[in-house]
Amino acid sequence: MTVLVVSNQKGGVGKTTTAISVGAALVEHGQRVLIVDLDPQANATSGLGISKAPPNHIYGLILKEQPIDDSIIATAVPGLDLIPSGPDMAGAEVELVPLMAREYRLRQALRATHDYDTILVDCPPSLGLLTINALTAGDAVVIPVQCEYYALEGLAQLLATIEAVRARLNSRLEVLAIVLTMEDRRNRLSLQVIDEVRNHFPTLVADARIPRAVRLAEAPSHGLPISVYDRRSAGAQAYDDLARELSARLRAKAPIALGGAIA
């Protein structure tokens, strides 16, 4: 079982879309996948068609130490399950502070299940205790980066946080890939951003790039992954390519250094 953490403290970069779409693509490749919605905004929950979180959601799992099987629900995609989020998570950051082993809550919970090939954790847009929990539980991090002017803003802080977690809490953690999202090939700025990020992180940037596409934006409102909503769309093909690339990187198991400096 591999735990992939989808994280970037910058909002609106495609974290949730990436978690859901990669998860659905991996299911199509024969895997059993669990998505963990760690974001109080619960976008992954609504994006998979769950309008109201059940009583036992991610809050009960990490704050109340409830059994993980009580928190898992099936989605409309066979083989793709979800631990939903809900409004109770709004105060989770504060409630975690006084708890014993607060950074390990999610890690301990996920250890209790072995029914999945891949677990994808959708993080909130912050570097607080919820994200630290995800990084402590993870094997590898996938970082979505939007193809826009401020693409590298905050990335240095995220990478520094990952290094700190690796040094103090989770020595096996590595950065698996930086994924360029919302690419517009007609826009010269997108091409410039791609070149800039590749220059800083030549070994980390994924070859698969995610286009800015109407069908990708529409899919969450229907509660479906893009591969189910419109299998032939450019977004579905891009995420299928990304899922294959991430799987290949995991199989290679080559040590991945963070490398590169951000000016």
C-alpha positions as a Python dict, from the first residue, in 0.01 Angstrom:
ca = {
    (1, 'M'): (0, 0, 0),
    (2, 'T'): (134, 341, -104),
    (3, 'V'): (21, 666, 54),
    (4, 'L'): (43, 962, -185),
    (5, 'V'): (-2, 1310, -39),
    (6, 'V'): (-137, 1577, -276),
    (7, 'S'): (-25, 1906, -128),
    (8, 'N'): (39, 2273, -199),
    (9, 'Q'): (-39, 2546, 50),
    (10, 'K'): (-143, 2771, -238),
    (11, 'G'): (-513, 2738, -308),
    (12, 'G'): (-674, 2693, -648),
    (13, 'V'): (-394, 2492, -806),
    (14, 'G'): (-588, 2171, -871),
    (15, 'K'): (-508, 1961, -563),
    (16, 'T'): (-853, 1810, -528),
    (17, 'T'): (-900, 1758, -901),
    (18, 'T'): (-564, 1584, -911),
    (19, 'A'): (-640, 1358, -614),
    (20, 'I'): (-980, 1253, -752),
    (21, 'S'): (-869, 1218, -1114),
    (22, 'V'): (-550, 1024, -1041),
    (23, 'G'): (-743, 800, -803),
    (24, 'A'): (-1005, 720, -1066),
    (25, 'A'): (-736, 660, -1329),
    (26, 'L'): (-553, 417, -1099),
    (27, 'V'): (-880, 229, -1048),
    (28, 'E'): (-908, 192, -1425),
    (29, 'H'): (-561, 36, -1416),
    (30, 'G'): (-684, -230, -1174),
    (31, 'Q'): (-600, -79, -836),
    (32, 'R'): (-817, -37, -529),
    (33, 'V'): (-790, 325, -419),
    (34, 'L'): (-890, 520, -108),
    (35, 'I'): (-914, 900, -114),
    (36, 'V'): (-879, 1077, 222),
    (37, 'D'): (-1038, 1423, 227),
    (38, 'L'): (-834, 1609, 488),
    (39, 'D'): (-954, 1955, 381),
    (40, 'P'): (-1221, 2123, 598),
    (41, 'Q'): (-1368, 2265, 276),
    (42, 'A'): (-1458, 1904, 182),
    (43, 'N'): (-1414, 1960, -192),
    (44, 'A'): (-1304, 1602, -258),
    (45, 'T'): (-1615, 1483, -74),
    (46, 'S'): (-1855, 1692, -282),
    (47, 'G'): (-1651, 1627, -595),
    (48, 'L'): (-1723, 1256, -555),
    (49, 'G'): (-2095, 1312, -520),
    (50, 'I'): (-2125, 1303, -138),
    (51, 'S'): (-2345, 1600, -47),
    (52, 'K'): (-2344, 1538, 328),
    (53, 'A'): (-2068, 1373, 527),
    (54, 'P'): (-2175, 1077, 742),
    (55, 'P'): (-2136, 1104, 1121),
    (56, 'N'): (-1808, 912, 1121),
    (57, 'H'): (-1587, 1106, 882),
    (58, 'I'): (-1223, 1215, 893),
    (59, 'Y'): (-1283, 1418, 1211),
    (60, 'G'): (-1376, 1109, 1412),
    (61, 'L'): (-1085, 918, 1265),
    (62, 'I'): (-806, 1155, 1366),
    (63, 'L'): (-958, 1341, 1661),
    (64, 'K'): (-1160, 1064, 1827),
    (65, 'E'): (-956, 764, 1709),
    (66, 'Q'): (-1263, 587, 1572),
    (67, 'P'): (-1206, 269, 1366),
    (68, 'I'): (-1108, 351, 1009),
    (69, 'D'): (-1361, 107, 864),
    (70, 'D'): (-1639, 317, 1017),
    (71, 'S'): (-1520, 621, 822),
    (72, 'I'): (-1484, 467, 474),
    (73, 'I'): (-1769, 500, 227),
    (74, 'A'): (-1804, 376, -131),
    (75, 'T'): (-1829, 618, -423),
    (76, 'A'): (-2009, 584, -755),
    (77, 'V'): (-1686, 442, -901),
    (78, 'P'): (-1635, 75, -807),
    (79, 'G'): (-1293, 31, -648),
    (80, 'L'): (-1269, 397, -544),
    (81, 'D'): (-1356, 461, -178),
    (82, 'L'): (-1354, 779, 27),
    (83, 'I'): (-1300, 900, 381),
    (84, 'P'): (-1508, 1219, 362),
    (85, 'S'): (-1459, 1549, 536),
    (86, 'G'): (-1724, 1766, 700),
    (87, 'P'): (-1788, 2094, 885),
    (88, 'D'): (-1647, 1955, 1212),
    (89, 'M'): (-1301, 1976, 1056),
    (90, 'A'): (-1309, 2355, 1071),
    (91, 'G'): (-1166, 2346, 1424),
    (92, 'A'): (-946, 2040, 1383),
    (93, 'E'): (-619, 2233, 1365),
    (94, 'V'): (-680, 2386, 1709),
    (95, 'E'): (-813, 2064, 1861),
    (96, 'L'): (-505, 1870, 1752),
    (97, 'V'): (-263, 2098, 1938),
    (98, 'P'): (-293, 1948, 2291),
    (99, 'L'): (-322, 1585, 2180),
    (100, 'M'): (-54, 1324, 2239),
    (101, 'A'): (142, 1230, 1923),
    (102, 'R'): (-63, 1485, 1731),
    (103, 'E'): (148, 1460, 1414),
    (104, 'Y'): (93, 1083, 1391),
    (105, 'R'): (-286, 1066, 1415),
    (106, 'L'): (-351, 1001, 1045),
    (107, 'R'): (-53, 768, 1012),
    (108, 'Q'): (-178, 548, 1295),
    (109, 'A'): (-527, 539, 1147),
    (110, 'L'): (-414, 442, 797),
    (111, 'R'): (-199, 161, 933),
    (112, 'A'): (-520, -16, 1035),
    (113, 'T'): (-625, -80, 675),
    (114, 'H'): (-458, -297, 412),
    (115, 'D'): (-743, -318, 163),
    (116, 'Y'): (-600, -67, -84),
    (117, 'D'): (-315, -45, -332),
    (118, 'T'): (-299, 335, -312),
    (119, 'I'): (-425, 594, -64),
    (120, 'L'): (-445, 954, -188),
    (121, 'V'): (-461, 1227, 76),
    (122, 'D'): (-611, 1558, -36),
    (123, 'C'): (-457, 1826, 188),
    (124, 'P'): (-595, 2167, 286),
    (125, 'P'): (-429, 2478, 135),
    (126, 'S'): (-206, 2536, 437),
    (127, 'L'): (100, 2400, 614),
    (128, 'G'): (-73, 2345, 947),
    (129, 'L'): (-113, 2032, 1159),
    (130, 'L'): (-350, 1862, 914),
    (131, 'T'): (-94, 1883, 634),
    (132, 'I'): (183, 1777, 874),
    (133, 'N'): (-30, 1472, 961),
    (134, 'A'): (-61, 1388, 592),
    (135, 'L'): (313, 1425, 530),
    (136, 'T'): (394, 1213, 835),
    (137, 'A'): (163, 940, 704),
    (138, 'G'): (280, 959, 343),
    (139, 'D'): (530, 770, 133),
    (140, 'A'): (553, 1037, -136),
    (141, 'V'): (423, 1385, -219),
    (142, 'V'): (264, 1503, -542),
    (143, 'I'): (270, 1883, -576),
    (144, 'P'): (27, 2043, -822),
    (145, 'V'): (155, 2379, -950),
    (146, 'Q'): (-62, 2607, -1159),
    (147, 'C'): (86, 2744, -1482),
    (148, 'E'): (57, 3108, -1380),
    (149, 'Y'): (281, 3399, -1284),
    (150, 'Y'): (307, 3311, -912),
    (151, 'A'): (372, 2940, -975),
    (152, 'L'): (682, 2923, -758),
    (153, 'E'): (541, 3138, -479),
    (154, 'G'): (536, 2937, -160),
    (155, 'L'): (696, 2632, -318),
    (156, 'A'): (1021, 2687, -129),
    (157, 'Q'): (830, 2689, 200),
    (158, 'L'): (647, 2368, 112),
    (159, 'L'): (971, 2192, 18),
    (160, 'A'): (1132, 2313, 341),
    (161, 'T'): (837, 2171, 536),
    (162, 'I'): (871, 1838, 356),
    (163, 'E'): (1243, 1828, 443),
    (164, 'A'): (1166, 1907, 808),
    (165, 'V'): (906, 1629, 823),
    (166, 'R'): (1150, 1388, 660),
    (167, 'A'): (1420, 1480, 912),
    (168, 'R'): (1203, 1465, 1224),
    (169, 'L'): (888, 1261, 1163),
    (170, 'N'): (899, 1047, 849),
    (171, 'S'): (1234, 952, 702),
    (172, 'R'): (1081, 762, 407),
    (173, 'L'): (898, 1067, 268),
    (174, 'E'): (1000, 1187, -77),
    (175, 'V'): (873, 1421, -345),
    (176, 'L'): (741, 1205, -626),
    (177, 'A'): (648, 1472, -878),
    (178, 'I'): (559, 1834, -939),
    (179, 'V'): (252, 1840, -1164),
    (180, 'L'): (188, 2142, -1386),
    (181, 'T'): (-184, 2216, -1395),
    (182, 'M'): (-420, 2451, -1582),
    (183, 'E'): (-187, 2473, -1880),
    (184, 'D'): (-300, 2689, -2171),
    (185, 'R'): (-78, 2616, -2468),
    (186, 'R'): (-208, 2924, -2650),
    (187, 'N'): (-74, 3141, -2369),
    (188, 'R'): (291, 3240, -2381),
    (189, 'L'): (294, 3287, -2003),
    (190, 'S'): (205, 2920, -1950),
    (191, 'L'): (502, 2816, -2161),
    (192, 'Q'): (732, 3052, -1972),
    (193, 'V'): (615, 2915, -1636),
    (194, 'I'): (669, 2557, -1755),
    (195, 'D'): (1025, 2642, -1858),
    (196, 'E'): (1092, 2820, -1528),
    (197, 'V'): (967, 2534, -1310),
    (198, 'R'): (1155, 2277, -1521),
    (199, 'N'): (1476, 2481, -1489),
    (200, 'H'): (1443, 2482, -1108),
    (201, 'F'): (1335, 2116, -1073),
    (202, 'P'): (1441, 1924, -1386),
    (203, 'T'): (1401, 1576, -1233),
    (204, 'L'): (1082, 1643, -1040),
    (205, 'V'): (847, 1793, -1298),
    (206, 'A'): (614, 1532, -1444),
    (207, 'D'): (605, 1493, -1820),
    (208, 'A'): (225, 1477, -1810),
    (209, 'R'): (72, 1826, -1790),
    (210, 'I'): (-289, 1903, -1708),
    (211, 'P'): (-469, 2139, -1947),
    (212, 'R'): (-712, 2413, -1852),
    (213, 'A'): (-1034, 2251, -1970),
    (214, 'V'): (-1407, 2316, -1934),
    (215, 'R'): (-1487, 1946, -1888),
    (216, 'L'): (-1245, 1923, -1594),
    (217, 'A'): (-1418, 2219, -1431),
    (218, 'E'): (-1762, 2068, -1491),
    (219, 'A'): (-1694, 1719, -1354),
    (220, 'P'): (-1705, 1805, -978),
    (221, 'S'): (-2051, 1962, -1011),
    (222, 'H'): (-2175, 1623, -1131),
    (223, 'G'): (-1998, 1440, -847),
    (224, 'L'): (-1786, 1238, -1089),
    (225, 'P'): (-1417, 1200, -1176),
    (226, 'I'): (-1328, 1328, -1522),
    (227, 'S'): (-1264, 973, -1645),
    (228, 'V'): (-1628, 889, -1577),
    (229, 'Y'): (-1778, 1225, -1671),
    (230, 'D'): (-1604, 1247, -2010),
    (231, 'R'): (-1357, 967, -2080),
    (232, 'R'): (-1253, 1109, -2417),
    (233, 'S'): (-1173, 1458, -2293),
    (234, 'A'): (-824, 1604, -2294),
    (235, 'G'): (-834, 1629, -1914),
    (236, 'A'): (-917, 1260, -1872),
    (237, 'Q'): (-633, 1160, -2103),
    (238, 'A'): (-389, 1391, -1923),
    (239, 'Y'): (-472, 1243, -1583),
    (240, 'D'): (-450, 891, -1722),
    (241, 'D'): (-101, 975, -1849),
    (242, 'L'): (-13, 1122, -1509),
    (243, 'A'): (-136, 813, -1322),
    (244, 'R'): (81, 593, -1543),
    (245, 'E'): (381, 821, -1489),
    (246, 'L'): (340, 830, -1111),
    (247, 'S'): (309, 451, -1102),
    (248, 'A'): (627, 419, -1308),
    (249, 'R'): (813, 656, -1075),
    (250, 'L'): (702, 456, -772),
    (251, 'R'): (812, 130, -934),
    (252, 'A'): (1153, 275, -1013),
    (253, 'K'): (1201, 357, -644),
    (254, 'A'): (1492, 582, -731),
    (255, 'P'): (1586, 825, -454),
    (256, 'I'): (1445, 1166, -543),
    (257, 'A'): (1626, 1472, -413),
    (258, 'L'): (1443, 1801, -371),
    (259, 'G'): (1726, 1976, -551),
    (260, 'G'): (1715, 2314, -722),
    (261, 'A'): (1698, 2651, -559),
    (262, 'I'): (1423, 2905, -596),
    (263, 'A'): (1548, 3250, -666),
}
